[in-house]
Amino acid sequence: MHNHSQQLDVHEGQLADERQSVNERQSHYVETVLTLYRKLPDTPNRHSRYDRRLAAQLYQQQLPLSLIENALLLATARRLLRDPSYPPLNPIRSLHYFLPLIEELLHQSPPPAYFDYLRCKLAPFLTAAIQS
């Protein structure tokens, strides 16, 4: 009987460790998404609780960080590299702005080399946003 109790204690400890590990992974994912978002041009310096909630939902949907980063890059490129004769766009106020691009990339994503190209093309804009 005593041995069975020890086994239960060990099992409960392992479950607690697994929960902590999952929480740490989710926390890292959420913080990474929010940091990427805040570093973009035309986004707020601070995120909202709704942005944090959305980042957690993206984690729960098991969407890779690379997909989220690519959606942010693609949206930024479309905003910054558009025809300058068009009227200026309003600043982005929420991480939710990027949901249509995440959906787009889930259904049809360009090759990885395209996102490397976008990183190079956007480097001056992203550097300026990170430094300010």
Backbone as a ProteinNet text record, in pm:
[ID]
protein_1_A
[PRIMARY]
MHNHSQQLDVHEGQLADERQSVNERQSHYVETVLTLYRKLPDTPNRHSRYDRRLAAQLYQQQLPLSLIENALLLATARRLLRDPSYPPLNPIRSLHYFLPLIEELLHQSPPPAYFDYLRCKLAPFLTAAIQS
[TERTIARY]
82.5	0	86.6	189.2	279.1	347.2	385.5	450.2	355.3	227.6	129.3	115.7	120.1	110.9	230.8	348.9	468.5	458.9	404.8	389.4	294.8	185	91.7	158.6	239.2	309.4	404.4	477.1	569.7	492.4	380.6	299.7	243.8	194.4	142	252.3	372.9	486.1	520.4	514.9	542.5	436.5	309.9	202.8	221.6	261.7	286	400.7	507.6	620.2	577	493.3	445.6	359.1	271.7	188	274.3	377.1	466.2	539.5	583.4	653.7	561.6	436.8	339.6	316	300.7	279.8	399.7	520.7	641.2	647.2	612	612	508.8	389.9	286.6	329.9	386.1	431	537.7	632.7	737.9	676.3	584.5	517.8	444.8	364.8	285.6	377.8	481.6	574.1	645.4	680.2	746.7	653.4	529.2	431.8	411.5	394.2	369.4	491.1	609.4	731.5	743.9	721.4	726.4	625.1	506.7	400.3	439.6	489.3	523.1	641.2	726.9	844.1	811.8	692.8	656.1	625.3	648.1	605.6	452.8	405.2	260.4	184.6	253.7	185.4	210.9	124.5	143	269.9	321	437.2	398.7	270.8	220.4	109.5	99.8	-7.5	-123.9	-239.1	-357	-378.5	-469.2	-501.8	-566.5	-634.2	-694.7	-587.4	-478.8	-366.1	-305.3	-288.7	-232.6	-324.1	-452.8	-548.9	-542	-533.3	-524.5	-395.7	-284.7	-158.3	-169.9	-236.7	-257.3	-345.6	-446.2	-532.5	-454.5	-365	-282.1	-194.5	-143.3	-64.4	-151.1	-271	-361	-402.2	-401.7	-431.1	-307.6	-197.1	-70.5	-19.2	-36.2	17.2	164.6	251	395.1	429.5	528	574.8	618.4	677.6	722.9	604.7	490.7	371.7	325.1	325.2	282.7	379.7	508	608.6	592.2	569.6	552.1	427.3	320.5	199.4	226.6	301.7	336.6	423.4	517.2	603.8	522.8	436.5	357.7	266.5	202	115.1	196.1	311	396.9	443.2	481.2	524.5	410.7	293.2	179	145.7	166.5	137.6	245.8	371.2	481.4	523.2	502.4	551.6	440.4	329.9	219.2	242.5	164.1	176	169.3	271.8	273	166.1	104.7	-1	-132.1	-142.6	-262.8	-262.6	-379.6	-384.5	-317.8	-261.3	-194	-293.5	-244.9	-326.9	-320.3	-425.7	-426.2	-329.9	-277.7	-190.8	-267.1	-194.4	-251.6	-273.9	-390.8	-423.8	-437.4	-433.8	-457.9	-389.2	-348.8	-292.6	-396.2	-524.1	-631.4	-623.2	-559.7	-541.7	-478.3	-394.4	-315.9	-386.9	-503.4	-572.9	-602.2	-648.1	-671.7	-544.1	-431.1	-305.5	-262.3	-287.8	-258.1	-341.9	-471.4	-559.9	-509.9	-472	-421.9	-300.8	-208.4	-87.1	-114.9	-217.3	-254.8	-302	-368.1	-424.9	-328.6	-245.3	-150.3	-34	75.7	191.5	296.4	352.2	463.1	582.9	678.7	797.7	878.3	954.1	1033.5	1126.7	1177.7	1268.2	1198.7	1067.3	993.8	998.4	989.8	992.9	1134.4	1234.4	1372	1385.2	1327.1	1327.3	1257.2	1141.5	1068.5	1150	1218.5	1301.9	1407.6	1470.3	1571.8	1508.3	1396.6	1328.5	1279	1236.4	1180.8	1284.6	1406.4	1509.6	1520	1522.4	1532.7	1413.3	1295.6	1174.2	1173.1	1210.1	1205.8	1314.2	1431.7	1539.6	1497.3	1435.5	1390.1	1283.7	1194.8	1089.2	1147	1244.9	1305	1385.5	1450.1	1533.4	1452.3	1331.6	1252.9	1172.9
-119.1	0	125	126.7	241.1	266.4	161.6	172.6	237.3	200.3	257.4	407.9	450.9	592.9	669.3	609.4	674.2	687	582.9	588.6	701.4	719.3	826.9	963.5	978.4	1104.5	1135.6	1035.1	1054	1091.8	1021.7	1050.5	1192.9	1235.2	1371.2	1474.1	1445.1	1534.7	1547.4	1435.4	1438.2	1519.3	1504.3	1582.1	1731.6	1766.5	1907.4	1961.4	1881.5	1923.8	1943.1	1851.7	1862.3	1986.7	2014.5	2134.8	2260.2	2260	2375.3	2392.3	2283.1	2288.8	2343.4	2299.1	2348.7	2497.2	2537.7	2679.3	2762.9	2711.1	2783.6	2796.7	2690	2696.2	2797.1	2795	2889.4	3031.8	3052.3	3185.8	3237.9	3152.1	3190.2	3224.7	3143.1	3165	3299.4	3321.9	3444.9	3566.8	3561.3	3675.4	3700.4	3593.8	3608.8	3675.5	3629.3	3688.7	3836.3	3867.1	4006.8	4094.9	4041.9	4118.8	4145.9	4044	4063.6	4169.1	4161.6	4256.3	4399.4	4418.4	4553.8	4613.9	4532	4583.5	4630.5	4603.4	4643.4	4791.6	4852.4	4991.2	5000	5111.9	5138.9	5051.4	4992.8	4917.8	4987.1	4964.9	5030.3	4982	5063.8	5024.1	4924	4919.1	4826.6	4742	4620	4533.7	4538.9	4498.8	4495.7	4354.3	4344.3	4210.3	4125.8	4192.1	4119.1	4062.4	4137	4086.8	3964.7	3973.1	3860.3	3738.4	3762.4	3651	3587.5	3669.9	3616.3	3536.6	3586.4	3513.1	3376.7	3371.6	3243.1	3150.4	3206	3124.6	3070	3150	3103	2987.2	2995.8	2885.2	2760.2	2777.6	2663.5	2599.8	2679.4	2625.6	2558.7	2562.8	2501.2	2560.3	2690.4	2757.2	2786.9	2747.3	2768.9	2917.9	2949.8	3088	3140.4	3055.5	3099.2	3145.8	3080.8	3122.1	3260.3	3282	3411.1	3520.5	3492.8	3591	3622.9	3521.1	3543.9	3627.6	3605.6	3686	3832	3854.2	3990.8	4056.9	3981.8	4034.6	4069.6	3979.7	4000.8	4122.9	4136.1	4252.2	4381.3	4377.7	4496.3	4534.1	4434.1	4461.6	4522.6	4467.9	4519.6	4663	4694.5	4831	4929	4890.1	4984	4997.1	4893.2	4892.6	4918	4971.6	4999.7	5133.1	5158.4	5280.3	5403.8	5488.4	5605.9	5710.1	5697.1	5792.3	5760.6	5642.3	5607.5	5682.8	5707.5	5775.6	5690.3	5755.8	5679.6	5593.2	5480.7	5389.6	5430.8	5400.9	5423.7	5326.1	5363.8	5270	5142.7	5036.4	4909.1	4918.5	4881.4	4893.2	4760.3	4650.3	4520.5	4409	4309	4188.7	4121.3	4145.2	4087.3	4130.7	4242.3	4291.9	4184.8	4099.5	4003.3	3870.3	3851.2	3722.4	3684.5	3776.3	3735.8	3688.2	3746.6	3702.6	3566.2	3540.8	3408.5	3304.7	3335.3	3244	3223.3	3332.1	3324.7	3231.7	3247.4	3165.8	3020.4	2997.1	2858.5	2785.5	2859	2797	2795.5	2898.1	2902.5	2992.9	2929.9	3006	3011.7	3130.5	3139.3	3059.1	3032.9	2958.2	3036.9	2967.6	3034.5	3143.1	3124.8	3224.7	3360	3358.4	3484	3564.7	3495.5	3565.6	3615	3543.8	3594.2	3723.9	3724.9	3844.8	3961	3932.5	4037.6	4092.5	4003.5	4050.3	4148.8	4117.5	4207.9	4338.1	4327.8	4445.1	4537.4	4478.6	4556.1	4594.7	4547	4570.6	4717.2	4812.6	4953	4997.5	4950	4987.6	4920.6	4792.8	4718.2	4767.2	4800	4852.1	4984.2	5070	5199.5	5180.9	5085.7	5062.3	5006	4918.4	4857.6	4960.4	5052.4	5151.9	5263.9	5288	5398.4	5357.6
0	0	0	79	88.1	-47.3	-116.3	-246.2	-348.8	-343.5	-434.9	-412.5	-288.5	-254.7	-310.8	-301.9	-357	-508.4	-573.1	-718.4	-758.9	-682.8	-711.7	-694.8	-590.1	-566.6	-682	-729.3	-840.6	-966.5	-990.2	-1108.8	-1102.4	-987.1	-972.7	-994.7	-948.1	-969.2	-1116.8	-1188.9	-1332.2	-1406.6	-1366.1	-1429.3	-1403.5	-1282.7	-1250.4	-1334.7	-1351.8	-1435.4	-1580.3	-1631	-1768.5	-1786.6	-1688.6	-1696	-1695.4	-1609.9	-1603.9	-1736.9	-1794.9	-1922.7	-2032.4	-2034.7	-2133.1	-2110	-1984.9	-1953.1	-1995.7	-1975.3	-2016.7	-2168.3	-2240.5	-2386.7	-2436.6	-2376	-2417.4	-2385.7	-2268.9	-2229.6	-2327.2	-2362.9	-2458.3	-2594.2	-2639.9	-2768.6	-2767.3	-2664.4	-2654.8	-2651.1	-2570.9	-2561.1	-2694.2	-2764	-2893.7	-2994.2	-3000.4	-3093.5	-3060.8	-2933.1	-2894.4	-2921.5	-2901.9	-2930	-3079.4	-3160.6	-3306.3	-3349.1	-3294.4	-3327.1	-3290.3	-3169.5	-3123	-3198	-3254.9	-3326.9	-3468.5	-3515	-3650.8	-3657.6	-3775.1	-3793	-3784.4	-3738.3	-3731.6	-3633.2	-3537.3	-3431.6	-3298	-3199.9	-3070	-2999.5	-2910.6	-2830.1	-2722.3	-2691.6	-2589.8	-2650.7	-2605.3	-2653.7	-2554	-2600.1	-2513.6	-2460.3	-2365.4	-2313.7	-2423	-2518.7	-2630.1	-2723.4	-2740.5	-2819.3	-2750.9	-2619	-2543.1	-2553.9	-2543.6	-2553.5	-2692.1	-2795.4	-2931.1	-2949.1	-2897.4	-2908.8	-2840.4	-2726.2	-2657.1	-2740.9	-2806.4	-2892.2	-3012.1	-3065.8	-3177.9	-3131.9	-3008.9	-2953.6	-2940.6	-2887.8	-2867.6	-2999.7	-3106	-3239.5	-3301.1	-3229.2	-3271	-3402.1	-3417.8	-3536.7	-3513.1	-3604.9	-3585.7	-3579.4	-3496.9	-3487.3	-3623.5	-3704.2	-3836.8	-3922	-3908.8	-3982.9	-3936.5	-3806.4	-3751.6	-3797.3	-3786.4	-3829.2	-3978	-4059.4	-4203.1	-4231.8	-4156.8	-4175.1	-4139.5	-4032.3	-3992.7	-4100.2	-4153.4	-4260	-4384.5	-4424	-4545.1	-4530.2	-4417.3	-4394.1	-4396	-4331.8	-4327.6	-4467.8	-4546.1	-4684.2	-4765.1	-4751	-4827.2	-4786.3	-4661.8	-4614.6	-4658.9	-4642	-4664.6	-4810.6	-4888.1	-5025.2	-5126.8	-5081.3	-5173.2	-5243.3	-5342.9	-5423.6	-5333.3	-5337.1	-5249.4	-5284	-5400.4	-5436	-5362.6	-5304	-5227.7	-5095	-5039.8	-4910	-4801.4	-4702	-4596.2	-4517.5	-4470.1	-4389.6	-4242.4	-4170.5	-4026.6	-3958.6	-3843.7	-3770.9	-3732.4	-3714.5	-3671.4	-3520.4	-3474.8	-3332.5	-3260.9	-3337.1	-3273.7	-3351.7	-3279.2	-3340.9	-3431.1	-3402.7	-3484.2	-3630.8	-3656.4	-3792.9	-3881.9	-3823.5	-3900.7	-3923.2	-3862.6	-3876.5	-4022	-4107.3	-4247.2	-4317.2	-4283.3	-4345.2	-4292.2	-4165.2	-4109.3	-4182.6	-4201.6	-4275.1	-4418.2	-4481.6	-4619.8	-4628.3	-4534.7	-4538.1	-4500.3	-4420.8	-4389	-4514.7	-4603.6	-4723.7	-4841	-4849	-4960.6	-4922	-4889	-4845.5	-4956	-4978.8	-5074.9	-5025.7	-5112.9	-5070.5	-4966.3	-4882.1	-4777.6	-4832.3	-4952.6	-5010.9	-5026.9	-5048.2	-5062	-4931.6	-4818.6	-4689.9	-4659	-4707.3	-4695.4	-4775.7	-4894.9	-4978.8	-4906.4	-4845.8	-4774.7	-4657	-4585.6	-4474.1	-4523.5	-4635.3	-4692	-4738.1	-4807.1	-4860.2	-4748.1	-4638.8	-4527.6	-4422.5	-4436.9	-4334.2	-4292.4	-4384.9	-4341.1	-4256	-4290.1	-4214.6	-4077.8	-4077	-3950.7	-3855.3	-3907.7	-3825	-3763.3	-3842.8	-3791.9	-3683.7	-3704.5	-3605.6	-3477.1	-3488	-3368.3	-3291.2	-3362.1	-3295.7	-3231.8	-3280.7	-3224.2	-3103.5
[MASK]
++++++++++++++++++++++++++++++++++++++++++++++++++++++++++++++++++++++++++++++++++++++++++++++++++++++++++++++++++++++++++++++++++++

